Amino acid sequence: MTIQEIKKQVAQLIVDKKNAWGNTYKDREPTQFERDTYVMYAEEKDAKIKNMIPESELLAICLNGCAKGDLSHYEIEESLQTKFKAGEGIQYDSEGGQFWVYINPSLVQQVLRHIDYHFPDQIRLYVSVNKYADNPWFQNWTQAEKYLKEN
């Protein structure tokens, strides 16, 4: 199975999980049994997703830090996104002046070079192992739905 086929199946599992959530919680308060049933269903889908994604695709490295001086973490993220598209070996997150970039190990050098070239000595940067390297392609249901519509 190709990466694209796996990615499509993962997106479908995520959308299935979203639909089950909607059926359980939409416009009403579910019973405890319904909530428990959804949790078991979601955990089953998450386990399938985790088993489907090849280790070589995982975003195993985390770069995190904050900008120094007048530089904004939005500027850093925007600059990176011009070269590295989210969902293609990289994901972005930021909050309260802090940013996180989760990347595939094969992109580490390119991302660090980009940061060093565009923001020399303007970022307090830390590199660590991403302990939560679960899904390299979709951070949420909306991204999975969008992918399925486009493919």
C-alpha positions as CSV (number, residue, x, y, z in Angstrom):
1,M,0.0,0.0,0.0
2,T,1.3,3.4,-0.9
3,I,1.7,6.3,1.5
4,Q,-1.2,8.1,-0.3
5,E,-3.5,5.1,0.1
6,I,-2.6,4.9,3.8
7,K,-3.1,8.6,4.2
8,K,-6.6,8.3,2.6
9,Q,-7.5,5.4,4.9
10,V,-6.3,7.3,8.0
11,A,-8.4,10.4,6.9
12,Q,-11.4,8.2,6.5
13,L,-11.0,6.7,10.0
14,I,-10.7,10.1,11.5
15,V,-13.9,11.2,9.7
16,D,-15.7,8.0,10.9
17,K,-14.7,8.9,14.4
18,K,-16.0,12.4,14.0
19,N,-19.3,11.1,12.7
20,A,-19.6,8.8,15.6
21,W,-18.9,11.7,18.0
22,G,-21.7,13.7,16.3
23,N,-24.1,10.8,16.5
24,T,-23.3,10.5,20.2
25,Y,-23.2,14.1,21.4
26,K,-25.1,16.2,18.8
27,D,-28.0,18.2,20.3
28,R,-28.4,16.0,23.4
29,E,-26.8,14.7,26.5
30,P,-25.8,11.1,25.9
31,T,-26.2,8.3,28.4
32,Q,-23.1,7.0,30.2
33,F,-23.4,3.8,28.1
34,E,-23.4,5.9,24.9
35,R,-20.3,7.9,26.1
36,D,-18.5,4.7,27.0
37,T,-19.4,3.1,23.7
38,Y,-18.0,6.1,21.8
39,V,-14.8,6.1,23.9
40,M,-14.2,2.4,23.0
41,Y,-15.0,3.1,19.3
42,A,-12.6,6.1,19.2
43,E,-9.8,4.2,21.0
44,E,-10.2,1.4,18.5
45,K,-10.0,3.8,15.5
46,D,-7.0,5.5,17.1
47,A,-5.2,2.2,17.5
48,K,-5.9,1.3,13.9
49,I,-4.5,4.7,12.8
50,K,-1.4,4.3,14.9
51,N,-0.7,0.9,13.5
52,M,-1.2,2.0,9.9
53,I,1.3,4.9,9.9
54,P,4.8,3.8,8.9
55,E,7.5,4.8,11.4
56,S,9.3,6.6,8.6
57,E,6.4,9.1,8.4
58,L,6.2,9.9,12.1
59,L,7.0,13.5,13.2
60,A,9.5,12.2,15.8
61,I,11.3,15.5,16.4
62,C,10.0,18.6,18.1
63,L,11.5,22.1,17.8
64,N,10.1,24.5,20.2
65,G,11.0,27.9,21.4
66,C,10.1,31.6,21.5
67,A,11.1,34.6,19.6
68,K,13.4,37.2,21.0
69,G,12.8,41.0,20.9
70,D,10.3,42.3,18.4
71,L,10.1,39.0,16.4
72,S,6.7,37.3,16.6
73,H,6.2,33.5,16.7
74,Y,3.6,34.1,13.9
75,E,6.4,35.4,11.7
76,I,8.5,32.3,12.3
77,E,5.6,30.0,11.6
78,E,4.6,32.0,8.5
79,S,8.2,31.9,7.1
80,L,8.4,28.1,7.7
81,Q,5.1,27.6,6.0
82,T,6.3,29.3,2.8
83,K,8.8,26.4,2.4
84,F,7.3,23.5,4.4
85,K,3.6,22.7,3.9
86,A,1.8,21.4,7.0
87,G,0.9,17.7,6.7
88,E,3.9,17.0,4.5
89,G,6.4,15.9,7.1
90,I,5.7,18.9,9.4
91,Q,3.0,20.3,11.7
92,Y,2.8,23.6,13.4
93,D,1.4,24.8,16.8
94,S,1.8,28.0,18.7
95,E,0.3,29.6,21.8
96,G,1.1,32.6,24.0
97,G,4.4,33.6,22.2
98,Q,5.7,30.0,22.2
99,F,5.8,27.8,19.1
100,W,6.2,24.1,18.4
101,V,7.2,22.5,15.1
102,Y,6.8,18.7,14.8
103,I,8.9,17.3,12.0
104,N,10.0,14.2,10.3
105,P,13.7,13.5,11.1
106,S,14.5,13.7,7.4
107,L,13.6,17.4,7.4
108,V,15.4,18.5,10.6
109,Q,18.5,19.9,8.8
110,Q,16.4,21.8,6.2
111,V,14.2,23.3,8.9
112,L,17.1,24.3,11.1
113,R,18.9,25.8,8.1
114,H,15.8,27.8,7.2
115,I,15.5,29.1,10.8
116,D,19.2,29.9,11.1
117,Y,19.2,31.8,7.7
118,H,16.0,33.8,8.3
119,F,16.2,34.4,12.0
120,P,19.9,34.4,13.1
121,D,20.1,34.6,16.9
122,Q,16.5,35.7,17.1
123,I,14.9,32.6,18.6
124,R,15.5,30.6,21.8
125,L,15.2,27.2,20.2
126,Y,15.1,23.7,21.8
127,V,15.2,20.3,20.0
128,S,13.6,17.3,21.6
129,V,12.0,13.9,20.8
130,N,8.3,14.2,20.1
131,K,6.8,11.7,22.5
132,Y,3.3,12.2,20.9
133,A,4.3,11.4,17.3
134,D,0.9,9.9,16.4
135,N,-0.4,11.3,13.2
136,P,1.9,13.2,10.8
137,W,-0.8,14.2,8.4
138,F,-3.9,15.5,10.2
139,Q,-4.2,17.4,13.5
140,N,-8.0,17.4,13.5
141,W,-11.2,16.2,11.8
142,T,-11.4,19.3,9.6
143,Q,-8.0,18.6,8.0
144,A,-9.0,15.0,7.3
145,E,-12.3,16.0,5.8
146,K,-10.6,18.6,3.6
147,Y,-8.1,16.0,2.4
148,L,-10.8,13.5,1.5
149,K,-12.7,16.1,-0.5
150,E,-9.6,17.0,-2.5
151,N,-8.5,13.5,-3.2
